[in-house]
């Protein structure tokens, strides 16, 4: 069967002397692996279209578990995201997270639009840290692990002093906070951001102005939550953490 999809290259690997296997995250059929014959060669007409993060229209034949690329039309190469180390690291993290959390050939139109918007926003110079955290919240929601942010996860109390329990999956009120001695104290501003990220469509994100200390708290909280409830070991995240360790 011949497919023509709007897709983003979320993984690209060499295969044999001249070929590449790409994983596309497509709007129409979700995640799919496609063989691009000869694409490793510099003069190949597909060489640019199989680069990581590339957004385009891809036509391929699929008769078994893997498709064969027939044609590709680039919409946006996002070459600037590959050229800057930190942006490339962020995008690699988003694509690896997507690749690891999605099953093959399950359409997720909204998630596709969120990933595309995240790349477009990074290319426009919007805050990459914030974009990453919003997308992480979207992936948690997709997996069914959204944290409880509106009321106490233990007793249901909607107001009062709030702390965030990673292990229990959400906020705790003043009466219940003793149930998790490791719970993170939340400022009102931090809680508002978490609630906003959960609901916000990345396509509607404007310019942001979030303090570095607040971004550090967000990163610590969300990473701990992902580790506890999703538990993926990602090479791209390890690389990001090494960059952060050495101040890159």
WOFEN-V270724 format. One record per backbone hydrogen bond with DSSP energy under -0.5 kcal/mol. NH is the residue of the N-H (numbers start at 1). CO is the residue of the C=O. If there is no record, write none. Layout:
nh,co
NH,CO
NH,CO
This chain:
nh,co
3,60
5,58
7,5
7,56
8,25
9,54
10,8
10,23
11,23
13,21
15,19
19,15
20,36
21,13
22,20
22,34
23,11
24,22
24,32
25,8
26,24
26,30
27,6
30,26
31,103
32,24
34,22
35,67
36,20
37,35
39,36
40,18
41,18
41,38
44,41
47,44
50,46
51,48
53,9
54,51
55,76
56,7
57,73
58,5
59,71
60,3
61,68
62,1
63,66
64,66
67,33
68,61
69,35
70,59
71,59
73,57
75,55
76,55
81,78
82,78
83,79
84,80
85,83
88,84
89,85
90,86
91,87
92,88
93,89
94,90
95,91
96,92
97,93
98,94
99,95
100,96
101,97
102,98
105,31
106,103
108,26
112,108
113,109
114,110
115,111
116,112
117,113
118,114
119,115
120,116
121,117
122,118
123,119
124,120
125,122
126,121
131,127
132,128
133,129
134,130
135,131
136,132
137,133
138,134
139,135
140,136
141,137
142,138
143,139
144,140
144,141
145,140
148,169
149,147
152,157
153,171
156,152
163,172
164,184
165,163
165,170
166,164
169,165
170,165
171,148
172,163
177,173
179,176
180,177
183,180
184,164
186,162
191,187
192,188
193,189
194,190
195,191
196,192
197,193
198,194
199,195
199,196
200,196
202,200
204,201
205,202
215,211
216,212
217,213
218,214
219,215
220,216
221,217
222,218
223,219
224,220
225,221
226,222
227,223
228,224
229,225
230,226
231,226
234,232
238,234
239,235
240,236
241,237
242,238
243,239
244,240
245,241
246,242
247,244
248,243
